[in-house]
Amino acid sequence: MAESLETLREEVLDRIARCATEPEIEDLRVEYLGRKGRLTLLLRGLKDLPPEERPQAGERLNQLRRLAEEKLAARLAQVKAREKERILREETVDITLPGSRWERGRMHPLTLVMDEIIDVFLGMGFEVARGPDIEDDYHNFEALNMPKDHPARDMQDTFFVSQDRLLRTHTSPVQIRVMESRRPPLQIIAPGAVYRHDDDATHSPMFHQVEGFMVDGHISFADLKGVLTHFIRRIFRPETKLRFRPSFFPFTEPSAEIDMQCVLCGGEGGKREGSACRVCKGSGWLEILGAGMIDPQVFKFVGYDPERVSGFAFGMGVERIAMLKFGIEDIRLFFQNDLRFLRQFV
Ligand code: DAH
């Protein structure tokens, strides 16, 4: 017994010394000191020894058990300390490395252009008004001199919400809403989203317009020309030429469509290069605005006396202006949220 205990002692100490990890130490503890561990079983077997041998054998066994417990605890502390050292050594943070940066957001190109347009008009004394995206038939059509069966309604493919409610097809109804609630003098722009059943490279079912109008005792077509010329020259180049062509809108009389010199060929039409300019298709001009003198019929709808007031109105597409300004060829790029596109604008 004494001899075998001595062998066991050596074996236990040797195996503890060779443990390198926490799980190994735990396995060893279970193997010797667990409920069915070898030392535990030996202690339990004491009762089978002759009575005279029990005290000595018991004492030596208990000594060995305590020794094993101590050595296991010491080894565990050692292994843990080594692991901590290793982590500190290998998993250090290099504080000289550059940190990860916050990415900087940018304005959407349409916001940039919209802000610029508004800014130019604020500079001329206009104020900003807004109206609802969901309009009624009266404000979107009727009061703008487009009765129910008017063919001009076909020009605008309308999204109806109900019999009488629709997504506004233009920002012109804001003219009506402002004039209904206020008296001249008025000098207003109305920016906002508009909706038409249309979808291709140059038409989007939702797009943006800026409407503008001015009403007072003696507003003339010359005022219209002055305001729009200044506007275009501020948004594009200061020497840009404009061309006013006769046109038709139900809510203006006379009406005009306004062209500006092509942003790409500068009005040359590409003739010098021998091939038609890609942007203006060779004409040298780009249609950019609709405008006119507010129709007396419209004044009657809002309760103004056409004998005593006059005014001009105009409307423009913001996407079109942004496309010309930045050389963008597909309107859908504005709404696809492709960061490679959006990152190009500051
Ligand atoms: N409302 C027109 C449209 O959406 C644009 C327009 C043309 C507005 C002439 C006007 C105007 O105020 O005078 O096509």
Residues whose N, C-alpha, C, O or C-beta is under 5 A from the ligand:
A	BS01	DAH	T169 H170 S172 G212 F249 T252 G290 A291 G292 A313 F314 G315
